[in-house]
Amino acid sequence: MCHKFHGEGADVGPDLTGVGRSSLDALLANVIDPNQVIGKGYENTEVETKDGRTVNGRIVEDTDTRIKLLSAGPKEEVIAKSEIARMRTSELSLMPEGLEQMPEADFRNLICIS
């Protein structure tokens, strides 16, 4: 839903096939503490629009006139820069915390890297 692994999945988060992410220890460390290391380009940006909406995601496009955010789903949101009231980069990952507290069978499916 958020990451690619061996070519399957989405581009919201980093590709988990890469070096340093394919070991069980590295994967568990990132699942248990997703805010420990946030790769460049995967920062969570929060945008508040002039009409009061708040949108979160990672910036995948930034032009003179608009930005495009990508969030879980994957879901894309295009916002005109003229509609932005406030924009900030969060120190928190887009990846939710507490995934290790899900039911054991679901957690085992999440971390299965075979």
C-alpha positions in Angstrom: 0.0 0.0 0.0 2.9 2.4 0.7 6.2 0.7 -0.2 7.5 -1.3 -3.2 9.1 -4.7 -2.6 10.6 -6.6 -5.5 8.7 -4.4 -7.9 5.3 -4.7 -6.3 3.5 -2.0 -4.3 3.3 1.8 -4.2 5.9 4.6 -4.2 4.6 6.5 -1.1 7.6 5.2 1.0 11.1 4.0 0.0 11.5 0.8 -1.9 12.1 -1.9 0.7 14.1 -4.1 -1.7 17.2 -1.8 -1.5 20.4 -2.4 0.5 19.9 -2.0 4.2 16.1 -2.4 4.0 15.9 -6.1 3.0 17.2 -7.5 6.3 14.7 -8.4 9.0 16.5 -6.4 11.6 16.5 -3.2 9.5 12.9 -3.7 8.6 11.8 -4.3 12.2 13.7 -1.2 13.4 11.9 1.0 10.8 8.5 -0.5 11.7 9.0 -0.1 15.4 10.4 3.4 15.2 9.4 4.9 11.8 10.6 8.4 12.8 14.2 7.3 13.5 15.4 7.7 9.9 13.4 9.5 7.3 15.0 9.4 3.9 15.5 12.5 1.8 12.4 13.0 -0.4 10.2 11.0 2.0 9.6 13.8 4.5 6.0 14.3 5.5 4.7 17.8 4.4 1.6 19.3 6.0 -0.2 21.8 3.9 -3.0 24.0 5.2 -5.1 25.6 2.4 -6.8 29.0 2.5 -10.2 27.2 2.7 -9.1 25.4 5.9 -8.3 22.0 4.6 -5.2 20.2 5.9 -3.4 17.8 3.6 -0.4 15.6 4.4 2.0 13.6 2.2 5.4 13.6 0.6 6.1 16.1 -2.1 6.4 14.4 -5.5 6.1 17.5 -7.6 6.9 21.1 -6.9 6.5 23.7 -9.7 6.1 27.5 -9.7 2.3 27.1 -9.6 1.5 23.9 -7.8 2.6 21.0 -5.6 1.6 17.4 -5.7 1.5 15.3 -2.5 1.5 11.5 -2.3 0.0 9.8 0.7 -1.0 6.3 1.8 -3.4 4.5 -0.5 -1.6 5.7 -2.7 -3.5 9.0 -3.0 -2.3 12.0 -4.9 -3.4 15.6 -4.0 -2.6 18.5 -6.3 -2.7 21.9 -4.6 -2.3 25.3 -6.4 0.4 27.4 -4.6 -2.0 30.3 -4.7 -4.3 28.3 -2.4 -1.7 27.4 0.2 -2.0 29.3 3.5 0.8 27.4 5.3 3.2 24.6 4.5 5.6 22.9 6.8 7.8 19.8 6.8 7.1 17.5 9.7 9.7 15.7 11.7 7.4 12.7 11.8 7.3 10.0 9.2 4.2 9.3 7.0 4.5 5.8 8.3 2.2 5.4 11.3 3.6 4.5 14.7 2.4 1.5 16.7 2.3 -1.1 13.8 4.0 -3.6 16.1 0.8 -3.6 18.3 -1.4 -5.1 15.5 -2.6 -8.7 15.8 0.3 -11.1 15.6 -0.8 -12.7 12.3 -1.1 -9.3 10.7 2.3 -8.2 12.0 3.9 -11.4 10.7 2.4 -10.7 7.3 3.7 -7.2 7.4 7.3 -8.2 8.1 7.5 -11.3 5.9 10.4 -10.6 3.5 10.6 -13.9 1.8 
